[in-house]
Amino acid sequence: MQGELKIEQSTQLKPKPNTANLSFGVYMTDHMFTMDYDKGQGWHDAKIVPYGPIPMDPAAKVFHYGQTIFEGMKAYVGPDGDIRLFRPEKNFERFNRSCRRMSIPEIDEAFVLNALKELIKLDRSWVPSEPGTSLYIRPFAIATENHLGANPSLNYKMMIILSPVAAYYAEGLNPVRIYVETRDVRAVTGGVGEAKTAGNYAASMQAQENAYAAGYSQVLWLDGVQRKYVEEVGSMNVFFRIGDRIVTPSLSGSILNGITRDSAIHMLRDFGFEVEERPITIDELWQHAEDGSLIEAFGTGTAAVVSPIGEIGWEDKTVKIGAGETGECTRRLYDELTSLQRGDSEDRFGWTQTVCRAETAQS
Ligand code: COI
């Protein structure tokens, strides 16, 4: 297998961004993790090296057939100065589920989680501490065999890169307007919607552009077969507060099995809400929105955390949710989730893992 993790430290550290003005995914830290796979040899040459470009052959399969998967996770600095990861084992479990679906060889989850912790320790001065910021972690795997046959690659590269980030959506905790997409679909059951693979995101971009052009921030996706069941919003799972119940679409096979979704379900139940994971049609949702029983709506995701929805557009109609304001349940979920992730409050679910003490030396 991988053998020992080698570490080559950078001799040319980069200037750090001003963490008061971070956006999402712009800056990368000084180091990255890489590991290679060759059929017959397995994963090997696991190392942490200075961050930089990787040489790729134009015939590499990832460019032509999209055989690639990724994850998104975060590390946070707490008030005690400790850096913590949030449910990282869940991300590596899902990484391997995505690998299986995309015919990519699985990784040793414990080995890679340990390598990630070493990477964070090395780049610990990059973990931002301002409220609303975190270190975004992007593990990914790509097919690197140089061959134009459309069959599984014989060679792969797995990498982890790190990026200090602030809110994913410019609106932050301000409610966004979303548009129900009735033409394009993101994924279908039996397809790859449940895998975190690039094509799902590429497939969503045209509808996203059209929604922007019409003055909306995100798209509300419907199922790909009957075009009547609500699936996801943007690149997040979605929740609706209908009276005192919270409804979220059940995992149909075409929806991403979100780790923030799962955490939100646990926390909302802990707040005392009844949470229903079930199919919900756009007609039912619209009816609740029109009669005022749809009090709150929000999306959940690692990058976006908890993102409130204030208005829905569907064909030529629009309806406001909760007078277009961020609802109390949405705000409480955001506050309690982020405080738990940062280590500001007791980790009553046992979800965080301490990595090391921070060395915050931002300019
Ligand atoms: C995440 O939430 O981590 C994702 O991977 C979504 C991506 C569009 C940033």
Residues whose N, C-alpha, C, O or C-beta is under 5 A from the ligand:
A	BS01	COI	G72 M73 S235 G301 T302 A303 A304
